[in-house]
Amino acid sequence: MRQLRITPLNIAAALLVTWLLWQVIADKIGVGTIGWFLLLLLVLVAADQFFRLLLRKLKRIWMAEGVFLVLVVVLVWVIRVW
């Protein structure tokens, strides 16, 4: 059995899915918003697989994915403020 490796993108994807389900159950978001969050989830999973193939050591993956998450958060914040 392969060893399960937890990475920042896995954690972010799990938190995103949990938040999305919570919002759907509470009936606070529409169908269009769900599509955007599913697209974001797909990007997170694809980026995680890319980093896993690119970097083999766990510490390097954590650093690269952490920087990637910070850049994405800053980019989204800049777009929303602008």
PyMOL Python script that loads the backbone (N, CA, C, O; Angstrom):
from pymol import cmd

cmd.read_pdbstr("""\
ATOM      1  N   MET A   1       0.842  -1.175   0.000  1.00  0.00           N
ATOM      2  CA  MET A   1       0.000   0.000   0.000  1.00  0.00           C
ATOM      3  C   MET A   1       0.888   1.239   0.000  1.00  0.00           C
ATOM      4  O   MET A   1       1.885   1.304   0.718  1.00  0.00           O
ATOM      5  N   ARG A   2       0.511   2.215  -0.813  1.00  0.00           N
ATOM      6  CA  ARG A   2       1.290   3.443  -0.883  1.00  0.00           C
ATOM      7  C   ARG A   2       1.042   4.297   0.341  1.00  0.00           C
ATOM      8  O   ARG A   2      -0.038   4.277   0.932  1.00  0.00           O
ATOM      9  N   GLN A   3       2.058   5.043   0.705  1.00  0.00           N
ATOM     10  CA  GLN A   3       1.970   5.923   1.870  1.00  0.00           C
ATOM     11  C   GLN A   3       1.165   7.168   1.509  1.00  0.00           C
ATOM     12  O   GLN A   3       1.422   7.794   0.481  1.00  0.00           O
ATOM     13  N   LEU A   4       0.201   7.529   2.340  1.00  0.00           N
ATOM     14  CA  LEU A   4      -0.605   8.718   2.141  1.00  0.00           C
ATOM     15  C   LEU A   4       0.190   9.929   2.597  1.00  0.00           C
ATOM     16  O   LEU A   4       0.652   9.987   3.736  1.00  0.00           O
ATOM     17  N   ARG A   5       0.347  10.899   1.697  1.00  0.00           N
ATOM     18  CA  ARG A   5       1.097  12.100   2.030  1.00  0.00           C
ATOM     19  C   ARG A   5       0.151  13.286   2.039  1.00  0.00           C
ATOM     20  O   ARG A   5      -0.492  13.591   1.035  1.00  0.00           O
ATOM     21  N   ILE A   6       0.074  13.942   3.165  1.00  0.00           N
ATOM     22  CA  ILE A   6      -0.763  15.120   3.316  1.00  0.00           C
ATOM     23  C   ILE A   6       0.048  16.346   2.905  1.00  0.00           C
ATOM     24  O   ILE A   6       1.182  16.528   3.347  1.00  0.00           O
ATOM     25  N   THR A   7      -0.539  17.176   2.063  1.00  0.00           N
ATOM     26  CA  THR A   7       0.128  18.383   1.583  1.00  0.00           C
ATOM     27  C   THR A   7      -0.806  19.582   1.772  1.00  0.00           C
ATOM     28  O   THR A   7      -2.003  19.404   1.995  1.00  0.00           O
ATOM     29  N   PRO A   8      -0.270  20.786   1.685  1.00  0.00           N
ATOM     30  CA  PRO A   8      -1.117  21.980   1.849  1.00  0.00           C
ATOM     31  C   PRO A   8      -2.276  22.048   0.847  1.00  0.00           C
ATOM     32  O   PRO A   8      -3.362  22.515   1.193  1.00  0.00           O
ATOM     33  N   LEU A   9      -2.056  21.589  -0.388  1.00  0.00           N
ATOM     34  CA  LEU A   9      -3.139  21.609  -1.364  1.00  0.00           C
ATOM     35  C   LEU A   9      -4.219  20.585  -1.027  1.00  0.00           C
ATOM     36  O   LEU A   9      -5.395  20.821  -1.306  1.00  0.00           O
ATOM     37  N   ASN A  10      -3.841  19.451  -0.430  1.00  0.00           N
ATOM     38  CA  ASN A  10      -4.838  18.484   0.026  1.00  0.00           C
ATOM     39  C   ASN A  10      -5.693  19.094   1.134  1.00  0.00           C
ATOM     40  O   ASN A  10      -6.914  18.939   1.148  1.00  0.00           O
ATOM     41  N   ILE A  11      -5.046  19.777   2.046  1.00  0.00           N
ATOM     42  CA  ILE A  11      -5.764  20.413   3.157  1.00  0.00           C
ATOM     43  C   ILE A  11      -6.692  21.500   2.624  1.00  0.00           C
ATOM     44  O   ILE A  11      -7.841  21.602   3.054  1.00  0.00           O
ATOM     45  N   ALA A  12      -6.197  22.313   1.689  1.00  0.00           N
ATOM     46  CA  ALA A  12      -7.020  23.375   1.111  1.00  0.00           C
ATOM     47  C   ALA A  12      -8.217  22.789   0.361  1.00  0.00           C
ATOM     48  O   ALA A  12      -9.324  23.321   0.450  1.00  0.00           O
ATOM     49  N   ALA A  13      -8.002  21.702  -0.374  1.00  0.00           N
ATOM     50  CA  ALA A  13      -9.101  21.070  -1.109  1.00  0.00           C
ATOM     51  C   ALA A  13     -10.140  20.502  -0.145  1.00  0.00           C
ATOM     52  O   ALA A  13     -11.342  20.624  -0.382  1.00  0.00           O
ATOM     53  N   ALA A  14      -9.684  19.886   0.932  1.00  0.00           N
ATOM     54  CA  ALA A  14     -10.619  19.331   1.915  1.00  0.00           C
ATOM     55  C   ALA A  14     -11.423  20.440   2.592  1.00  0.00           C
ATOM     56  O   ALA A  14     -12.627  20.294   2.802  1.00  0.00           O
ATOM     57  N   LEU A  15     -10.768  21.535   2.931  1.00  0.00           N
ATOM     58  CA  LEU A  15     -11.480  22.666   3.540  1.00  0.00           C
ATOM     59  C   LEU A  15     -12.472  23.282   2.553  1.00  0.00           C
ATOM     60  O   LEU A  15     -13.568  23.682   2.946  1.00  0.00           O
ATOM     61  N   LEU A  16     -12.101  23.359   1.288  1.00  0.00           N
ATOM     62  CA  LEU A  16     -12.995  23.906   0.269  1.00  0.00           C
ATOM     63  C   LEU A  16     -14.239  23.039   0.107  1.00  0.00           C
ATOM     64  O   LEU A  16     -15.355  23.555   0.039  1.00  0.00           O
ATOM     65  N   VAL A  17     -14.050  21.733   0.045  1.00  0.00           N
ATOM     66  CA  VAL A  17     -15.193  20.823  -0.089  1.00  0.00           C
ATOM     67  C   VAL A  17     -16.085  20.903   1.137  1.00  0.00           C
ATOM     68  O   VAL A  17     -17.309  20.917   1.011  1.00  0.00           O
ATOM     69  N   THR A  18     -15.493  20.955   2.316  1.00  0.00           N
ATOM     70  CA  THR A  18     -16.274  21.060   3.548  1.00  0.00           C
ATOM     71  C   THR A  18     -17.076  22.355   3.568  1.00  0.00           C
ATOM     72  O   THR A  18     -18.263  22.336   3.897  1.00  0.00           O
ATOM     73  N   TRP A  19     -16.459  23.466   3.227  1.00  0.00           N
ATOM     74  CA  TRP A  19     -17.164  24.744   3.202  1.00  0.00           C
ATOM     75  C   TRP A  19     -18.284  24.733   2.163  1.00  0.00           C
ATOM     76  O   TRP A  19     -19.385  25.219   2.420  1.00  0.00           O
ATOM     77  N   LEU A  20     -17.989  24.167   0.981  1.00  0.00           N
ATOM     78  CA  LEU A  20     -18.990  24.121  -0.078  1.00  0.00           C
ATOM     79  C   LEU A  20     -20.198  23.296   0.345  1.00  0.00           C
ATOM     80  O   LEU A  20     -21.334  23.719   0.125  1.00  0.00           O
ATOM     81  N   LEU A  21     -19.984  22.145   0.939  1.00  0.00           N
ATOM     82  CA  LEU A  21     -21.098  21.320   1.411  1.00  0.00           C
ATOM     83  C   LEU A  21     -21.885  22.028   2.503  1.00  0.00           C
ATOM     84  O   LEU A  21     -23.113  21.945   2.538  1.00  0.00           O
ATOM     85  N   TRP A  22     -21.193  22.719   3.390  1.00  0.00           N
ATOM     86  CA  TRP A  22     -21.869  23.463   4.450  1.00  0.00           C
ATOM     87  C   TRP A  22     -22.772  24.541   3.860  1.00  0.00           C
ATOM     88  O   TRP A  22     -23.901  24.729   4.314  1.00  0.00           O
ATOM     89  N   GLN A  23     -22.273  25.248   2.845  1.00  0.00           N
ATOM     90  CA  GLN A  23     -23.054  26.301   2.213  1.00  0.00           C
ATOM     91  C   GLN A  23     -24.248  25.737   1.441  1.00  0.00           C
ATOM     92  O   GLN A  23     -25.320  26.341   1.428  1.00  0.00           O
ATOM     93  N   VAL A  24     -24.065  24.589   0.805  1.00  0.00           N
ATOM     94  CA  VAL A  24     -25.168  23.960   0.066  1.00  0.00           C
ATOM     95  C   VAL A  24     -26.244  23.492   1.029  1.00  0.00           C
ATOM     96  O   VAL A  24     -27.433  23.678   0.769  1.00  0.00           O
ATOM     97  N   ILE A  25     -25.843  22.891   2.131  1.00  0.00           N
ATOM     98  CA  ILE A  25     -26.810  22.420   3.118  1.00  0.00           C
ATOM     99  C   ILE A  25     -27.552  23.601   3.735  1.00  0.00           C
ATOM    100  O   ILE A  25     -28.759  23.518   3.965  1.00  0.00           O
ATOM    101  N   ALA A  26     -26.854  24.685   4.001  1.00  0.00           N
ATOM    102  CA  ALA A  26     -27.479  25.869   4.589  1.00  0.00           C
ATOM    103  C   ALA A  26     -28.241  26.685   3.542  1.00  0.00           C
ATOM    104  O   ALA A  26     -28.909  27.662   3.881  1.00  0.00           O
ATOM    105  N   ASP A  27     -28.142  26.282   2.261  1.00  0.00           N
ATOM    106  CA  ASP A  27     -28.847  26.934   1.158  1.00  0.00           C
ATOM    107  C   ASP A  27     -28.477  28.417   1.044  1.00  0.00           C
ATOM    108  O   ASP A  27     -29.343  29.277   0.884  1.00  0.00           O
ATOM    109  N   LYS A  28     -27.176  28.693   1.132  1.00  0.00           N
ATOM    110  CA  LYS A  28     -26.694  30.073   1.070  1.00  0.00           C
ATOM    111  C   LYS A  28     -26.067  30.437  -0.268  1.00  0.00           C
ATOM    112  O   LYS A  28     -25.838  31.618  -0.527  1.00  0.00           O
ATOM    113  N   ILE A  29     -25.781  29.458  -1.129  1.00  0.00           N
ATOM    114  CA  ILE A  29     -25.149  29.774  -2.415  1.00  0.00           C
ATOM    115  C   ILE A  29     -25.951  29.149  -3.544  1.00  0.00           C
ATOM    116  O   ILE A  29     -26.687  28.182  -3.350  1.00  0.00           O
ATOM    117  N   GLY A  30     -25.789  29.728  -4.734  1.00  0.00           N
ATOM    118  CA  GLY A  30     -26.511  29.252  -5.895  1.00  0.00           C
ATOM    119  C   GLY A  30     -25.724  28.226  -6.694  1.00  0.00           C
ATOM    120  O   GLY A  30     -24.577  27.909  -6.377  1.00  0.00           O
ATOM    121  N   VAL A  31     -26.363  27.719  -7.733  1.00  0.00           N
ATOM    122  CA  VAL A  31     -25.753  26.688  -8.566  1.00  0.00           C
ATOM    123  C   VAL A  31     -24.543  27.230  -9.324  1.00  0.00           C
ATOM    124  O   VAL A  31     -23.563  26.506  -9.503  1.00  0.00           O
ATOM    125  N   GLY A  32     -24.585  28.471  -9.769  1.00  0.00           N
ATOM    126  CA  GLY A  32     -23.454  29.053 -10.488  1.00  0.00           C
ATOM    127  C   GLY A  32     -22.205  29.135  -9.637  1.00  0.00           C
ATOM    128  O   GLY A  32     -21.097  28.898 -10.118  1.00  0.00           O
ATOM    129  N   THR A  33     -22.384  29.466  -8.389  1.00  0.00           N
ATOM    130  CA  THR A  33     -21.250  29.548  -7.466  1.00  0.00           C
ATOM    131  C   THR A  33     -20.649  28.167  -7.224  1.00  0.00           C
ATOM    132  O   THR A  33     -19.433  28.033  -7.086  1.00  0.00           O
ATOM    133  N   ILE A  34     -21.485  27.158  -7.175  1.00  0.00           N
ATOM    134  CA  ILE A  34     -20.993  25.791  -6.969  1.00  0.00           C
ATOM    135  C   ILE A  34     -20.063  25.390  -8.107  1.00  0.00           C
ATOM    136  O   ILE A  34     -19.041  24.742  -7.880  1.00  0.00           O
ATOM    137  N   GLY A  35     -20.414  25.775  -9.328  1.00  0.00           N
ATOM    138  CA  GLY A  35     -19.565  25.460 -10.478  1.00  0.00           C
ATOM    139  C   GLY A  35     -18.184  26.079 -10.375  1.00  0.00           C
ATOM    140  O   GLY A  35     -17.187  25.435 -10.705  1.00  0.00           O
ATOM    141  N   TRP A  36     -18.115  27.336  -9.916  1.00  0.00           N
ATOM    142  CA  TRP A  36     -16.812  27.987  -9.757  1.00  0.00           C
ATOM    143  C   TRP A  36     -15.969  27.304  -8.690  1.00  0.00           C
ATOM    144  O   TRP A  36     -14.757  27.162  -8.848  1.00  0.00           O
ATOM    145  N   PHE A  37     -16.608  26.883  -7.606  1.00  0.00           N
ATOM    146  CA  PHE A  37     -15.855  26.212  -6.556  1.00  0.00           C
ATOM    147  C   PHE A  37     -15.402  24.822  -6.987  1.00  0.00           C
ATOM    148  O   PHE A  37     -14.330  24.370  -6.585  1.00  0.00           O
ATOM    149  N   LEU A  38     -16.199  24.143  -7.793  1.00  0.00           N
ATOM    150  CA  LEU A  38     -15.765  22.849  -8.323  1.00  0.00           C
ATOM    151  C   LEU A  38     -14.596  23.023  -9.290  1.00  0.00           C
ATOM    152  O   LEU A  38     -13.701  22.179  -9.340  1.00  0.00           O
ATOM    153  N   LEU A  39     -14.599  24.113 -10.058  1.00  0.00           N
ATOM    154  CA  LEU A  39     -13.464  24.409 -10.931  1.00  0.00           C
ATOM    155  C   LEU A  39     -12.209  24.687 -10.110  1.00  0.00           C
ATOM    156  O   LEU A  39     -11.123  24.219 -10.453  1.00  0.00           O
ATOM    157  N   LEU A  40     -12.357  25.447  -9.026  1.00  0.00           N
ATOM    158  CA  LEU A  40     -11.223  25.704  -8.135  1.00  0.00           C
ATOM    159  C   LEU A  40     -10.707  24.406  -7.523  1.00  0.00           C
ATOM    160  O   LEU A  40      -9.497  24.213  -7.402  1.00  0.00           O
ATOM    161  N   LEU A  41     -11.616  23.519  -7.138  1.00  0.00           N
ATOM    162  CA  LEU A  41     -11.214  22.223  -6.584  1.00  0.00           C
ATOM    163  C   LEU A  41     -10.433  21.419  -7.613  1.00  0.00           C
ATOM    164  O   LEU A  41      -9.437  20.783  -7.271  1.00  0.00           O
ATOM    165  N   LEU A  42     -10.869  21.439  -8.860  1.00  0.00           N
ATOM    166  CA  LEU A  42     -10.157  20.732  -9.927  1.00  0.00           C
ATOM    167  C   LEU A  42      -8.754  21.302 -10.113  1.00  0.00           C
ATOM    168  O   LEU A  42      -7.800  20.548 -10.304  1.00  0.00           O
ATOM    169  N   VAL A  43      -8.621  22.623 -10.060  1.00  0.00           N
ATOM    170  CA  VAL A  43      -7.307  23.258 -10.181  1.00  0.00           C
ATOM    171  C   VAL A  43      -6.412  22.856  -9.013  1.00  0.00           C
ATOM    172  O   VAL A  43      -5.230  22.576  -9.212  1.00  0.00           O
ATOM    173  N   LEU A  44      -6.960  22.823  -7.794  1.00  0.00           N
ATOM    174  CA  LEU A  44      -6.163  22.427  -6.631  1.00  0.00           C
ATOM    175  C   LEU A  44      -5.660  20.994  -6.758  1.00  0.00           C
ATOM    176  O   LEU A  44      -4.500  20.714  -6.453  1.00  0.00           O
ATOM    177  N   VAL A  45      -6.521  20.091  -7.203  1.00  0.00           N
ATOM    178  CA  VAL A  45      -6.117  18.685  -7.354  1.00  0.00           C
ATOM    179  C   VAL A  45      -5.067  18.543  -8.459  1.00  0.00           C
ATOM    180  O   VAL A  45      -4.093  17.808  -8.296  1.00  0.00           O
ATOM    181  N   ALA A  46      -5.258  19.236  -9.573  1.00  0.00           N
ATOM    182  CA  ALA A  46      -4.289  19.169 -10.669  1.00  0.00           C
ATOM    183  C   ALA A  46      -2.940  19.757 -10.240  1.00  0.00           C
ATOM    184  O   ALA A  46      -1.890  19.202 -10.567  1.00  0.00           O
ATOM    185  N   ALA A  47      -2.967  20.878  -9.510  1.00  0.00           N
ATOM    186  CA  ALA A  47      -1.719  21.482  -9.036  1.00  0.00           C
ATOM    187  C   ALA A  47      -1.014  20.560  -8.050  1.00  0.00           C
ATOM    188  O   ALA A  47       0.213  20.459  -8.060  1.00  0.00           O
ATOM    189  N   ASP A  48      -1.782  19.891  -7.201  1.00  0.00           N
ATOM    190  CA  ASP A  48      -1.188  18.950  -6.251  1.00  0.00           C
ATOM    191  C   ASP A  48      -0.475  17.819  -6.987  1.00  0.00           C
ATOM    192  O   ASP A  48       0.644  17.452  -6.628  1.00  0.00           O
ATOM    193  N   GLN A  49      -1.114  17.270  -8.008  1.00  0.00           N
ATOM    194  CA  GLN A  49      -0.481  16.194  -8.776  1.00  0.00           C
ATOM    195  C   GLN A  49       0.753  16.696  -9.517  1.00  0.00           C
ATOM    196  O   GLN A  49       1.749  15.980  -9.620  1.00  0.00           O
ATOM    197  N   PHE A  50       0.692  17.915 -10.030  1.00  0.00           N
ATOM    198  CA  PHE A  50       1.848  18.505 -10.714  1.00  0.00           C
ATOM    199  C   PHE A  50       3.032  18.640  -9.762  1.00  0.00           C
ATOM    200  O   PHE A  50       4.154  18.268 -10.106  1.00  0.00           O
ATOM    201  N   PHE A  51       2.782  19.171  -8.567  1.00  0.00           N
ATOM    202  CA  PHE A  51       3.864  19.338  -7.593  1.00  0.00           C
ATOM    203  C   PHE A  51       4.397  17.987  -7.122  1.00  0.00           C
ATOM    204  O   PHE A  51       5.596  17.850  -6.882  1.00  0.00           O
ATOM    205  N   ARG A  52       3.533  16.997  -6.989  1.00  0.00           N
ATOM    206  CA  ARG A  52       3.998  15.665  -6.586  1.00  0.00           C
ATOM    207  C   ARG A  52       4.918  15.052  -7.627  1.00  0.00           C
ATOM    208  O   ARG A  52       5.893  14.387  -7.277  1.00  0.00           O
ATOM    209  N   LEU A  53       4.622  15.265  -8.898  1.00  0.00           N
ATOM    210  CA  LEU A  53       5.483  14.737  -9.950  1.00  0.00           C
ATOM    211  C   LEU A  53       6.768  15.548 -10.078  1.00  0.00           C
ATOM    212  O   LEU A  53       7.830  15.000 -10.371  1.00  0.00           O
ATOM    213  N   LEU A  54       6.664  16.845  -9.859  1.00  0.00           N
ATOM    214  CA  LEU A  54       7.827  17.720 -10.020  1.00  0.00           C
ATOM    215  C   LEU A  54       8.806  17.580  -8.857  1.00  0.00           C
ATOM    216  O   LEU A  54      10.017  17.519  -9.069  1.00  0.00           O
ATOM    217  N   LEU A  55       8.295  17.530  -7.649  1.00  0.00           N
ATOM    218  CA  LEU A  55       9.137  17.461  -6.453  1.00  0.00           C
ATOM    219  C   LEU A  55       8.854  16.177  -5.698  1.00  0.00           C
ATOM    220  O   LEU A  55       7.714  15.921  -5.312  1.00  0.00           O
ATOM    221  N   ARG A  56       9.850  15.390  -5.489  1.00  0.00           N
ATOM    222  CA  ARG A  56       9.658  14.084  -4.853  1.00  0.00           C
ATOM    223  C   ARG A  56       9.753  14.123  -3.326  1.00  0.00           C
ATOM    224  O   ARG A  56       9.128  13.297  -2.661  1.00  0.00           O
ATOM    225  N   LYS A  57      10.512  15.055  -2.756  1.00  0.00           N
ATOM    226  CA  LYS A  57      10.703  15.083  -1.306  1.00  0.00           C
ATOM    227  C   LYS A  57       9.577  15.860  -0.632  1.00  0.00           C
ATOM    228  O   LYS A  57       9.139  16.889  -1.148  1.00  0.00           O
ATOM    229  N   LEU A  58       9.111  15.381   0.502  1.00  0.00           N
ATOM    230  CA  LEU A  58       7.942  15.954   1.164  1.00  0.00           C
ATOM    231  C   LEU A  58       8.170  17.395   1.601  1.00  0.00           C
ATOM    232  O   LEU A  58       7.270  18.221   1.449  1.00  0.00           O
ATOM    233  N   LYS A  59       9.343  17.727   2.139  1.00  0.00           N
ATOM    234  CA  LYS A  59       9.590  19.090   2.603  1.00  0.00           C
ATOM    235  C   LYS A  59       9.559  20.078   1.443  1.00  0.00           C
ATOM    236  O   LYS A  59       9.049  21.189   1.589  1.00  0.00           O
ATOM    237  N   ARG A  60      10.090  19.689   0.317  1.00  0.00           N
ATOM    238  CA  ARG A  60      10.069  20.574  -0.838  1.00  0.00           C
ATOM    239  C   ARG A  60       8.648  20.760  -1.353  1.00  0.00           C
ATOM    240  O   ARG A  60       8.288  21.846  -1.806  1.00  0.00           O
ATOM    241  N   ILE A  61       7.849  19.719  -1.287  1.00  0.00           N
ATOM    242  CA  ILE A  61       6.453  19.825  -1.719  1.00  0.00           C
ATOM    243  C   ILE A  61       5.714  20.795  -0.811  1.00  0.00           C
ATOM    244  O   ILE A  61       4.953  21.636  -1.290  1.00  0.00           O
ATOM    245  N   TRP A  62       5.933  20.686   0.500  1.00  0.00           N
ATOM    246  CA  TRP A  62       5.252  21.580   1.448  1.00  0.00           C
ATOM    247  C   TRP A  62       5.614  23.031   1.171  1.00  0.00           C
ATOM    248  O   TRP A  62       4.742  23.900   1.180  1.00  0.00           O
ATOM    249  N   MET A  63       6.893  23.303   0.925  1.00  0.00           N
ATOM    250  CA  MET A  63       7.314  24.677   0.658  1.00  0.00           C
ATOM    251  C   MET A  63       6.719  25.189  -0.653  1.00  0.00           C
ATOM    252  O   MET A  63       6.181  26.296  -0.695  1.00  0.00           O
ATOM    253  N   ALA A  64       6.808  24.407  -1.704  1.00  0.00           N
ATOM    254  CA  ALA A  64       6.317  24.838  -3.012  1.00  0.00           C
ATOM    255  C   ALA A  64       4.801  25.032  -2.995  1.00  0.00           C
ATOM    256  O   ALA A  64       4.296  26.027  -3.516  1.00  0.00           O
ATOM    257  N   GLU A  65       4.079  24.091  -2.401  1.00  0.00           N
ATOM    258  CA  GLU A  65       2.630  24.211  -2.356  1.00  0.00           C
ATOM    259  C   GLU A  65       2.187  25.333  -1.426  1.00  0.00           C
ATOM    260  O   GLU A  65       1.180  25.991  -1.688  1.00  0.00           O
ATOM    261  N   GLY A  66       2.919  25.557  -0.356  1.00  0.00           N
ATOM    262  CA  GLY A  66       2.601  26.664   0.539  1.00  0.00           C
ATOM    263  C   GLY A  66       2.763  28.004  -0.155  1.00  0.00           C
ATOM    264  O   GLY A  66       1.913  28.883  -0.015  1.00  0.00           O
ATOM    265  N   VAL A  67       3.848  28.168  -0.901  1.00  0.00           N
ATOM    266  CA  VAL A  67       4.069  29.399  -1.653  1.00  0.00           C
ATOM    267  C   VAL A  67       2.996  29.554  -2.732  1.00  0.00           C
ATOM    268  O   VAL A  67       2.496  30.657  -2.954  1.00  0.00           O
ATOM    269  N   PHE A  68       2.641  28.463  -3.398  1.00  0.00           N
ATOM    270  CA  PHE A  68       1.596  28.496  -4.420  1.00  0.00           C
ATOM    271  C   PHE A  68       0.267  28.952  -3.813  1.00  0.00           C
ATOM    272  O   PHE A  68      -0.419  29.792  -4.394  1.00  0.00           O
ATOM    273  N   LEU A  69      -0.101  28.408  -2.654  1.00  0.00           N
ATOM    274  CA  LEU A  69      -1.351  28.795  -2.004  1.00  0.00           C
ATOM    275  C   LEU A  69      -1.340  30.271  -1.605  1.00  0.00           C
ATOM    276  O   LEU A  69      -2.335  30.973  -1.791  1.00  0.00           O
ATOM    277  N   VAL A  70      -0.235  30.735  -1.068  1.00  0.00           N
ATOM    278  CA  VAL A  70      -0.140  32.148  -0.679  1.00  0.00           C
ATOM    279  C   VAL A  70      -0.281  33.045  -1.903  1.00  0.00           C
ATOM    280  O   VAL A  70      -0.990  34.050  -1.848  1.00  0.00           O
ATOM    281  N   LEU A  71       0.376  32.704  -3.002  1.00  0.00           N
ATOM    282  CA  LEU A  71       0.268  33.501  -4.223  1.00  0.00           C
ATOM    283  C   LEU A  71      -1.159  33.517  -4.769  1.00  0.00           C
ATOM    284  O   LEU A  71      -1.638  34.555  -5.225  1.00  0.00           O
ATOM    285  N   VAL A  72      -1.837  32.372  -4.723  1.00  0.00           N
ATOM    286  CA  VAL A  72      -3.220  32.314  -5.202  1.00  0.00           C
ATOM    287  C   VAL A  72      -4.127  33.164  -4.321  1.00  0.00           C
ATOM    288  O   VAL A  72      -4.983  33.886  -4.834  1.00  0.00           O
ATOM    289  N   VAL A  73      -3.952  33.091  -3.009  1.00  0.00           N
ATOM    290  CA  VAL A  73      -4.768  33.887  -2.090  1.00  0.00           C
ATOM    291  C   VAL A  73      -4.530  35.376  -2.331  1.00  0.00           C
ATOM    292  O   VAL A  73      -5.487  36.150  -2.371  1.00  0.00           O
ATOM    293  N   VAL A  74      -3.287  35.788  -2.492  1.00  0.00           N
ATOM    294  CA  VAL A  74      -2.972  37.201  -2.747  1.00  0.00           C
ATOM    295  C   VAL A  74      -3.558  37.631  -4.087  1.00  0.00           C
ATOM    296  O   VAL A  74      -4.110  38.726  -4.192  1.00  0.00           O
ATOM    297  N   LEU A  75      -3.446  36.788  -5.112  1.00  0.00           N
ATOM    298  CA  LEU A  75      -3.990  37.118  -6.419  1.00  0.00           C
ATOM    299  C   LEU A  75      -5.518  37.286  -6.362  1.00  0.00           C
ATOM    300  O   LEU A  75      -6.058  38.237  -6.927  1.00  0.00           O
ATOM    301  N   VAL A  76      -6.198  36.377  -5.692  1.00  0.00           N
ATOM    302  CA  VAL A  76      -7.651  36.493  -5.549  1.00  0.00           C
ATOM    303  C   VAL A  76      -8.018  37.749  -4.764  1.00  0.00           C
ATOM    304  O   VAL A  76      -8.986  38.430  -5.105  1.00  0.00           O
ATOM    305  N   TRP A  77      -7.267  38.058  -3.734  1.00  0.00           N
ATOM    306  CA  TRP A  77      -7.533  39.262  -2.941  1.00  0.00           C
ATOM    307  C   TRP A  77      -7.350  40.524  -3.791  1.00  0.00           C
ATOM    308  O   TRP A  77      -8.168  41.441  -3.726  1.00  0.00           O
ATOM    309  N   VAL A  78      -6.278  40.570  -4.584  1.00  0.00           N
ATOM    310  CA  VAL A  78      -6.023  41.730  -5.443  1.00  0.00           C
ATOM    311  C   VAL A  78      -7.137  41.884  -6.479  1.00  0.00           C
ATOM    312  O   VAL A  78      -7.578  43.002  -6.747  1.00  0.00           O
ATOM    313  N   ILE A  79      -7.589  40.791  -7.056  1.00  0.00           N
ATOM    314  CA  ILE A  79      -8.656  40.845  -8.051  1.00  0.00           C
ATOM    315  C   ILE A  79      -9.953  41.331  -7.417  1.00  0.00           C
ATOM    316  O   ILE A  79     -10.662  42.135  -8.023  1.00  0.00           O
ATOM    317  N   ARG A  80     -10.277  40.874  -6.236  1.00  0.00           N
ATOM    318  CA  ARG A  80     -11.513  41.296  -5.573  1.00  0.00           C
ATOM    319  C   ARG A  80     -11.458  42.762  -5.135  1.00  0.00           C
ATOM    320  O   ARG A  80     -12.478  43.450  -5.169  1.00  0.00           O
ATOM    321  N   VAL A  81     -10.295  43.246  -4.729  1.00  0.00           N
ATOM    322  CA  VAL A  81     -10.166  44.640  -4.282  1.00  0.00           C
ATOM    323  C   VAL A  81     -10.163  45.572  -5.503  1.00  0.00           C
ATOM    324  O   VAL A  81     -10.730  46.664  -5.449  1.00  0.00           O
ATOM    325  N   TRP A  82      -9.547  45.157  -6.570  1.00  0.00           N
ATOM    326  CA  TRP A  82      -9.421  45.974  -7.753  1.00  0.00           C
ATOM    327  C   TRP A  82     -10.727  46.067  -8.420  1.00  0.00           C
ATOM    328  O   TRP A  82     -10.846  46.720  -9.456  1.00  0.00           O
TER     329      TRP A  82
END
""", "prot")
cmd.dss("prot")
cmd.show_as("cartoon", "prot")
cmd.util.cbc("prot")
cmd.orient("prot")
